[in-house]
Amino acid sequence: MSRRVGTALSIVALMAGAVGVLALSARYAETPRSAGASSADAHRAGAPSPDTARGAALVKRAEVLVRERRRFGYRVLVRPAKPGTRAELDPARHTLTLFVDPRDAAHRIAHDFAHELGHAYDEQRMDPAARRAYLARRGVPAARWWPSPAAADYRVGAGDFAEVYALCHAASPEFRSRLAPRPANACAQLPAGAQASR
C-alpha cells in the first residue's frame, strides 16, 4: 500500500524469478512461499512488459492517495497482477510488492499499499501488549492475531489492523476486514504512533 510531499516513492519493476515471500496482505502466510514468475524472456532482454510499465505508472498515480510517508525501510516493487494476491510484504528481504492489474482503480492500489504499510508498522513497532490493546479497542479481545499459513488475513487481528491502518492513511472507500466492523474513526483505533506519518 504515499503522498509525496517529501520523499518520492521508489518504484522498481521486478519482472521475473521466484521470490520467497512472507506474504502479509490479501493472502497472508506465516512461512515463505513463492511469489511466482512472469515474462522471463522480457526480464532477460531487460525490457519491462507493457502491463508492468502501465502498472508502475498507475502506482505513481495511486501514491498521492496515501498519506503515510514512512516506508519502514521497505523497497516497493511493482509486478503484474497475480491471481489471489494483491500485495505482499517480505520482512526478510525488506520488500513490499504490489501486484498491479492496469485496470484497477488508483484508490484500490493505494489501499493495498497502505495495508502493507500497516503490516510493516505492526512488524516493526507492535508487541504482544500493543496487539492485545488494539484488539480490545476493536471489541474483539479474544481474537487471534496471526492467520493460518496461506490463508487470507481479513478474519484475524493482523489483517484487521492493516485494514484500519489503510483506512486511516489512504483516500479509499475500501475496507475488507471480516473481524470487526468498519470504524467510524479509523485513526483513533490505532496506537498513537500509527496515527500520523512522521
N, C-alpha and C positions, 0 to 999 in steps of 0.2 A: 504497500500500500507504500506533495511537498511544494508548497507555495514558495518559490524562491524570491524572497526579498533580499536574502543574504546569499548563502552558498548555493550554487547551481547543482542540480541533480546530475550525478554522473551516471550515464546510462551506457551499458555495454551490451551489444547484441551478441549473444552466445548461441552459435548455430548448431553445434553437433556434439556428439560424445555423450556417454552415460556419466552422470554426475551423481555421486552418493549424496543423498539429501535427508536431513531430518526435517520432514515436512510439517510445518506449522501453519495451517490455514484451512482452506476449503476441505482438504484432506490432511489430517494430522497423523503422523506416525511417530511412535516413540523410538523406532530403530531406523537406521539409514535405509533408504531404498533408492532405486534408480529413478532419475528424472526423465529417462527416455532419451531418444535420439531423434535428430531431424536433419535432413538435407546434408548428408556427409559430403557429397560431391561439391555443393556450394561452399561448404566450410573449407575443403581442401583448396578450392580455387580462390578462396579469400573474398568471395562476393556474397554479401548478405542476400537472402531471399527477399522477394518483393513483400511477402507477408511480414517478415521480421522488420524490414525498413518501415513499413506502414505502422506496425505495432509500436516501434520506438517513437515515431512521430506522435502517435496517439498518447503514449505515456507522457511525452513532453506537454501535451495539452492537458492531461489529467493532473499533472503535478501542481498546477496552480489551484486546484481544488483541495489540496491537502495543506492544512495549517501547520502540521507538525514539521519542524525544520530539522530535528535531530535524526541522525541515521544510525546512531549507536554503534558506529564502526563497521556497518554493513555496506557492501558494494551492491548496487542494484543492477540486475541483469534482466534483459528482455528476451523472451523466447516465444516461438509460435505457440498458438493455442494447444493445450494438452487436455484431452477428454478427462473429465472428472476432477481436474485440479486447476484452480485459477491462479494460485501463487504458493510459494514455499519459502521457508526460512531455513537456512542451514547454518546453525551456530558454529559448527566445526570449521567451515570454510568462510564464515562471515559473509555469506551471500544471501540476498533477498531476490528471488526470481519471480518475475511476473510473466505468466503465460497469457499472451495477449491475442485475442481474436480481433482483427481490424474492424469488425462490425460492431464491437462493443461500444457502449456509450462511455464517454470520458469519466462520468461520475462513478460508474461501476468499477473501472480500473483504479480510480482514486480510492474507492472504498477498499478494494483488495490490497492496495499499497498500505493504507493506514492500518488495516487489520494486521498485516505482517509487522508493521512498526509496533503495534500493540504487543505482539508476541516478543519482539526484541526488547521492549521495555520490561515485560514480565521476566524474560530470561536474565536480564542484567540487573534489575532493580528490585524485584519482588522476592520475598522469602516466605516460608510457610505461614508466619503470623500475618503478613500483609495479605496473603491469599485468603486466609480464614476471615479476616476483617472485610475484604471485598465481598465474599460470598454472603456474609451476614448483611451487608448493606443491600445486596440484591435480593434478600429474603429467602435464600436457599443455603443455609449454613451447613447442611449435611451433604451437599453435592460434592461429587468427585471433581478434582481439578484437571487431571490428565485423562485423555481419551484412551481407548484401546488402540493397539497398533493398527495402522492403516484405516482407522475409522475417521469419519468427519468429526470435527471438534465442536459443533454447534450445540451439543447437549451437555457439555461439561464446563467447568469454570474457566479453563484456559481459553476456550473459544468464545465464551460469553464476554470475558474480559477484552479480548481482541475486537469483538464486535462493538462493545461500548466505547472502546478507545477509538475505533474508526468513526463511530457516530459523533464523538466529541471533536475529532480532528479533521474530518473530511466533509466537504459540502456534497453530501449524497443522501438520498432517501432510503438507501439500502439498510436493512437490519435483518440478519439471518439467524440470530441466536434462538435456540429452542429450549434453553434452560430457564429463562425468566423473561418477562415482558419487556418491550422496548421502554427504556426510562424516559420520563418527561425531560429530565436534565441529565444528559449523559455525562458531562464533565464532572458533575457533583458526585457521581458514583465512583469515580476514580480516586486513587491516592493523590494527595496534593501535588507531588512531583510529576504525575502523569497528566495533570490537567492543562498545563500550559507548556508550550515549546520554549526552549532556552537557547 
